[in-house]
Structure formats: C-alpha cells, structure tokens
C-alpha cells in the first residue's frame, strides 16, 4: 500500500513474508530484522466486515471470470479485500490484482 497509510498490511501479507523467510532458510539475524520491520506495521486481522467482503469478492470475480474467483487465489483475495474494505491503494507487482472491481491498484514493476 502506498502513501500515508503505507504501514497497513493484511495478515496474509505478514504470513507470506514469514513463509518466504522460512522457506529460504533465513538465519536468526535476518528473521529478527524481518520481525522488527513487521513490528512497525499495522496488521489488519479478519473481522465480520472483511469476511463478508471477501466472500462477495469471490462471487464478483467468478462472475466476470477474474482469477480471484478461484479457490487457489484465496490469499490474494484476502489482500485485495483488505484494501477494498479500508479504501486503500494496493501496491503490488502481481498481475492477479489487475482488473479487480473497485480496487485502487498501484502496480509495482519488479526489476
């Protein structure tokens, strides 16, 4: 997410960062650095509003043939839902977020 609210992330994003670190075999020092960085973020947890909106987004995406309607994209759907419910711009390099109805996307191009 971009701008003044850049410190807000979905719980799924934190999970994915931790998963990536563990999968890559990061050592204790790098893990501690990651955890310090994560400590500076406002992690949005699930609540009734997010749960309903995530279900609605899956239906909407399925109707228009968007990949977020597929079960395999559950994690990405949670990330998009978090941005939608909070009215935030989502910054991402993954094309899965393109064309999501109502989503304000800031496309990050990877080097």
N, C-alpha and C positions, 0 to 999 in steps of 0.2 A: 504494500500500500504506500501511497506517495503523499508528500506534503506534511502538514501539521500533525496529521494522525498516523504518521509512519511507524509509530510504536505499537500499533494494534495488529494482532495476528490471530488467526484461527488456531484452536487447539490442534487441528490436523497439521498445520504447518510446523508446529513445535515437534509433533510426533515424527514427521518426515525428516526434520533436521537431526533429531536424535537417532533415528533409524539409519540415516546415511552415515553418521559418525560411527555408530557401532559396526555397521556393515563394512566400512572402510578400515576398521581396526585402529581407530584413533587411540592414542595413548592418554594417560591420565591428564597430562598438561593441556592437551588440545580439548579434551572433554570439559575440563574446568573452565577454559576460556569460552567455550560454547555456552556453558551454563551461566557464566557471568553475563554474556550478551543476552541470553534469554531472560535473565532476571530484569533487564531493562525494558522488557516488552509487556504490554497489557494483553494477556492471553484470554481470548474470548472462549468461554465454555458453552456447552449446549444449554438451551433452555426451551421452553414450550414454543416461543416465537420462532426460534431457529429450526426446531424440529418440524413444525408445520410448513415453514417456508421451504425447507429442504425437500420435503415430500412434494410440495406444489411445483418446485423447480424441476424435479424429476419427471413429473407428468407433463409440464410445459415443454421441456426439452424433448421428451419422447414424441409428443405430437408434431413437433417441427423437424424431427429427425436429427436433432443435435446429439452428439455423443454423450453429453451429460445425462441423458435419459437412460443410459446403460448402467447396469449394476457395477461393472468393472470400474466406473469412474466415481464411486461413492466418495472417496477422499476429496477429489477435485470439486465435487458438488457441494461438500461442506464448506470448502474455502470460498467458493462463489457465493453461497448462501450467506456466509458471514458478512461479506462485502455488501451484498444486496440489502440485508436487514439493517445494517448500520449506516447505509448510504455512503459507503466509502469507495474510493477508486481502488481497484485491484491492480497491483503491479505484478506482472508475471511474464515469463519467457515461453510458457507452454501454450501452444495454439489451441488447446482444449477450451480455453476461456473466450475465444473469439466467437461472436455471434450469440452470446448468451443474452436472452431478452432482459433489458433493463440494467445490465451490468456496465459500469463505467470502467473500461479496461485501459490501463497504461501498459503497452507492450514493451517489454524489455528484450532487446536483442542481445543474445549471447555472443561473446567474441568468437 
